[in-house]
């Protein structure tokens, strides 16, 4: 690693500015896409709500009576082949669901929970494939590909004629959305300077919260899952102008030796951000000096590569375990992501099991995320990512344990569920930024993608937390996921603080940063 190479981030920020129209434009596009992403990820409660049903036979067709729960799957000793659904009290709420559309009851009931699992499997595959493509071929191709893929999947979901087609469409949506969402997050953090990195990294999560809060309203106003998917597609299409003006990350281009492209984009960004608009002569001279420094650095790198006949190095998942330090960081981050995902989706997808109106419960679970994100921004600003991540992981675990009191006191139990949701929301928003800051540029998307891949495993399991509760008890399931969150908080103690520290570019930089910390402690 050369000394100059460590200055790439600052060289880019010196030219583009830490925050301007270039960054704001993509920030808005990412916020809008985050809203759509949340709609797709959390809509299981409305796609497959808990509605009463009964087996149809001549008797209850004529008199309209509802058979006992034990006869829901059979009639007169024979397996049922047709059902009716109790839409009397829910007629204005659930007009068309995947349960009533494709009879996902009795021996097909598992397909209801698998709808969410299929979505997460698509995201899992995207983490494996697209995070690698993003680091190898660039941020922009991965984002554009993901945007197109998710739009196609959304349209196909609304037109599905069978549950199999719908499940495949859900996987396509997740594959595209995960690529766009994760790579976009990395791109935003590479576009801004260290001063704004933590704040912007946490602020973009507000898009997810807006999606969370608005989702029950959408299904209340449009109680038909096909029309809802049409609405999703229209919203996503509205972001086309913003994505057409997307630029590749100059930082990624420089690190990957594509110097001419990087300089060309930097010149365009200067004009977009209006850096030369005021005090024209002085600013243009200053900018040219900065460009000259970049060019000098470029020539030095080219000469070094030619003299040593060094081929451009390609990085893979194995590089996350290249050294003991990087391997320890990777495994710890993996577990933290797993814990956050298990608790977050375990609480979010089971609002129907809570007492009260499911729409209001879901709305409140979304509202609690707003103060959680606001608190994260201010707490991280004063105490750093590491300390707050530890506190919120442990707090989420305590919230899960305390929610067991729901059997004794409904309101106290609900309060503890909300507290657990508050903590895990803080933790989840912080771990995105924290992970991005810990991994070096050349494997940053691979690191974030593989971490998200581990989280997908937990989210695939999350819909079955309710099934686990039915097989054992609420005490057992909540104690288990609370324990996982608590252990995750303790493991973060082994990691370094990243707030206000320049992000590493190469794996060797991680070792150098650790050595510098050890020297400072001495």
Buried (B, 14 or more C-beta within 10 A) or exposed (E): EEEBBBBBBEBBBBBBBBBBEBBEBBBEBBBBBBBBBBBBBBBBBBBBBEBBBBBBBEEBEEEEEBBEEEBBBBBEEEEBEEBBBEBEEBEEBBBBBBBBBBBBBBEEBEBBBBBBBBBBBBBBBBBBBBBBBBBBBBBBBBBBBBBEBBBBBBBBBBEBEEBEBBBBBBBBBBBBBBBBBBBBBBBBBBBBBBEBBBBBBBBBBBBBBBBBBBBBEBBEEBBBBEBBBBBBBEBBEEBEEBBEEBBBBBBBBBBBBBBEBBBBBBEEBBEBBEBBEEEEEEBEEBBEEBBEBBEEBBEEBEEEEEEEEEEEEEBEBEBBEBBEBBEBBBBBBBBBBBBBBBBBBBBBBBBBBBEEEBBEBBBBBBBBBBEBBBBBBEBBBEBBBBBBBBBBBBBBBBBBBBBBBBEEEEEEBBBBBBBBBBBBBBBBBBBBBBBBBBBBBBBBBBBBBBBBBBBBBBBBBBBBBBEBBEEEEBEEBBBBBBBBBBBBBEBBEEBBBBBEBBBBBBBBBBBEBBEEEEEEEE
